[in-house]
Amino acid sequence: EAGVAQSPRYKIIEKRQSVAFWCNPISGHATLYWYQQILGQGPKLLIQFQNNGVVDDSQLPKDRFSAERLKGVDSTLKIQPAKLEDSAVYLCASSFDPAGGTDTQYFGPGTRLTVL
Amino acid sequence: AQSVTQLGSHVSVSEGALVLLRCNYSSSVPPYLFWYVQYPNQGLQLLLKYTTGATLVKGINGFEAEFKKSETSFHLTKPSAHMSDAAEYFCAVSGNTPLVFGKGTRLSVIA
């Protein structure tokens, strides 16, 4: 079974530029998550999708971050414009259970973003 | 609100020694508790989870954790450390909120 795929693996941009990350979850997984992991900290949930609807985006900085999951499969996360404090690893995860909850989340390898 | 505190950002043990990584949680509802491991430049992998039932949970790679409600703890243990256990370990809690992670504990194993 293929795991969660993410691209690119690394990205370096200058502040005020825009950037997009892509995630393809495990086939058949209804729930998709985007996390931000700042160096030295645990992952923090940015947004959770159930199929193609948003379940929770309370911690997404909506003035600069956006995400979509068209057709309920793959997803993109965009930052525009980027700030220095956006430097982090962006992790995508998916789970089978449409309700999320206690179901195991499977993580992709992440995209390491450096903002100069 | 739910939160997790991992005591010790870095733990170092000798190969073959006991591994003990500490996790305390705060939750206003019955918690679901998880331990994840992260190897360098990789995503997180689930080690074990507690939802309901037996409080001693066994996971992969010889790890186990015990849910102690009275102590609000979910410490991770392994009887004998291997070099391959060197990684970052994260405790997480969920319940009526999405998964909330601790800051992580980096485990070093000395030969």
Boltz contact constraints between the chains, C-beta under 6 A:
constraints:
  - contact:
      token1: [A, 41]
      token2: [B, 103]
      max_distance: 6.0
  - contact:
      token1: [A, 42]
      token2: [B, 90]
      max_distance: 6.0
  - contact:
      token1: [A, 42]
      token2: [B, 101]
      max_distance: 6.0
  - contact:
      token1: [A, 42]
      token2: [B, 102]
      max_distance: 6.0
  - contact:
      token1: [A, 42]
      token2: [B, 103]
      max_distance: 6.0
  - contact:
      token1: [A, 42]
      token2: [B, 104]
      max_distance: 6.0
  - contact:
      token1: [A, 43]
      token2: [B, 101]
      max_distance: 6.0
  - contact:
      token1: [A, 45]
      token2: [B, 98]
      max_distance: 6.0
  - contact:
      token1: [A, 56]
      token2: [B, 98]
      max_distance: 6.0
  - contact:
      token1: [A, 91]
      token2: [B, 43]
      max_distance: 6.0
  - contact:
      token1: [A, 102]
      token2: [B, 32]
      max_distance: 6.0
  - contact:
      token1: [A, 102]
      token2: [B, 51]
      max_distance: 6.0
  - contact:
      token1: [A, 104]
      token2: [B, 46]
      max_distance: 6.0
  - contact:
      token1: [A, 107]
      token2: [B, 43]
      max_distance: 6.0
  - contact:
      token1: [A, 107]
      token2: [B, 44]
      max_distance: 6.0
  - contact:
      token1: [A, 108]
      token2: [B, 43]
      max_distance: 6.0
  - contact:
      token1: [A, 109]
      token2: [B, 42]
      max_distance: 6.0
  - contact:
      token1: [A, 109]
      token2: [B, 43]
      max_distance: 6.0
  - contact:
      token1: [A, 110]
      token2: [B, 43]
      max_distance: 6.0
